[in-house]
Amino acid sequence: EATKRLKKAKQYLGEQNRKAFFDEITRAIWGYLGDKLSINQSALSREQIQKSLSEKNISPETIQHVFKTLDDAEMALWYA
């Protein structure tokens, strides 16, 4: 699913549609995390992602990087 969204994002980028591009990127990240961590979309939240990554012994630095990437994508969407 994330691959489909990234392909769609690439299309939007080529069309110079920044808002749609960043929307697809943001959705791809959230969807990827939900799929990878087996979290239903209805239960998908930052807290649940944090909990799931911590339970998988992912380093705090890596978790921080995941959230920074998500924050950057969401901020870019906001300003697009």
KEBAMI-401651 format. One line per 10 residues: number of its first residue (from 1); for each residue x, y, z of C-alpha. Coordinates in nm, 4 decimals. Layout:
BEGIN
NUM	X,Y,Z ~ ...
END
This chain:
BEGIN
1	0.0000,0.0000,0.0000 ~ 0.2808,0.2406,0.0848 ~ 0.4418,0.1702,-0.2526 ~ 0.1185,0.2637,-0.4294 ~ 0.0998,0.5869,-0.2328 ~ 0.4620,0.6705,-0.3092 ~ 0.4032,0.6143,-0.6811 ~ 0.1013,0.8435,-0.6615 ~ 0.3112,1.0997,-0.4723 ~ 0.5720,1.0876,-0.7491
11	0.2996,1.1587,-1.0015 ~ 0.1833,1.4599,-0.7994 ~ 0.5411,1.5824,-0.7712 ~ 0.5744,1.5701,-1.1473 ~ 0.2528,1.7711,-1.1740 ~ 0.3913,2.0310,-0.9307 ~ 0.0966,1.9556,-0.6951 ~ 0.2758,2.0049,-0.3622 ~ -0.0295,1.9646,-0.1387 ~ -0.1317,1.6317,-0.2940
21	0.2331,1.5199,-0.2935 ~ 0.2826,1.5786,0.0784 ~ -0.0612,1.4360,0.1568 ~ 0.0333,1.1091,-0.0142 ~ 0.3744,1.1033,0.1563 ~ 0.2119,1.1532,0.4966 ~ -0.0467,0.8835,0.4305 ~ 0.2251,0.6474,0.3060 ~ 0.4236,0.6895,0.6283 ~ 0.1220,0.6382,0.8536
31	0.0045,0.3413,0.6479 ~ 0.3484,0.1834,0.6433 ~ 0.3824,0.2134,1.0192 ~ 0.0361,0.0688,1.0733 ~ 0.1028,-0.2234,0.8400 ~ 0.4549,-0.2912,0.9668 ~ 0.3485,-0.2787,1.3325 ~ 0.0145,-0.4575,1.2767 ~ -0.1896,-0.1684,1.4133 ~ -0.5393,-0.1155,1.2757
41	-0.5946,0.2246,1.1203 ~ -0.8631,0.2985,1.3804 ~ -0.6100,0.2425,1.6610 ~ -0.3135,0.4046,1.4871 ~ -0.1694,0.6858,1.6968 ~ 0.1686,0.8216,1.7929 ~ 0.1316,0.6630,2.1351 ~ 0.0553,0.3212,1.9856 ~ 0.3469,0.3502,1.7437 ~ 0.5790,0.4493,2.0297
51	0.4596,0.1543,2.2365 ~ 0.4925,-0.0962,1.9518 ~ 0.8388,0.0224,1.8494 ~ 0.9586,0.0164,2.2099 ~ 0.8245,-0.3371,2.2536 ~ 1.0305,-0.4391,1.9498 ~ 1.3419,-0.2968,2.1199 ~ 1.3824,-0.0190,1.8653 ~ 1.6258,0.2402,1.9980 ~ 1.4845,0.5685,2.1291
61	1.6956,0.7517,1.8715 ~ 1.5379,0.5579,1.5864 ~ 1.1894,0.6144,1.7276 ~ 1.2671,0.9845,1.7514 ~ 1.3831,0.9811,1.3883 ~ 1.0574,0.8120,1.2792 ~ 0.8526,1.0834,1.4491 ~ 1.0754,1.3604,1.3111 ~ 1.0198,1.2272,0.9597 ~ 0.6456,1.2136,1.0192
71	0.6475,1.5647,1.1692 ~ 0.8430,1.7001,0.8722 ~ 0.5979,1.5473,0.6237 ~ 0.2979,1.6806,0.8149 ~ 0.4537,2.0271,0.8433 ~ 0.5274,2.0334,0.4710 ~ 0.1650,1.9374,0.4029 ~ 0.0487,2.2210,0.6251 ~ 0.2556,2.4766,0.4321 ~ 0.1975,2.3318,0.0832
END
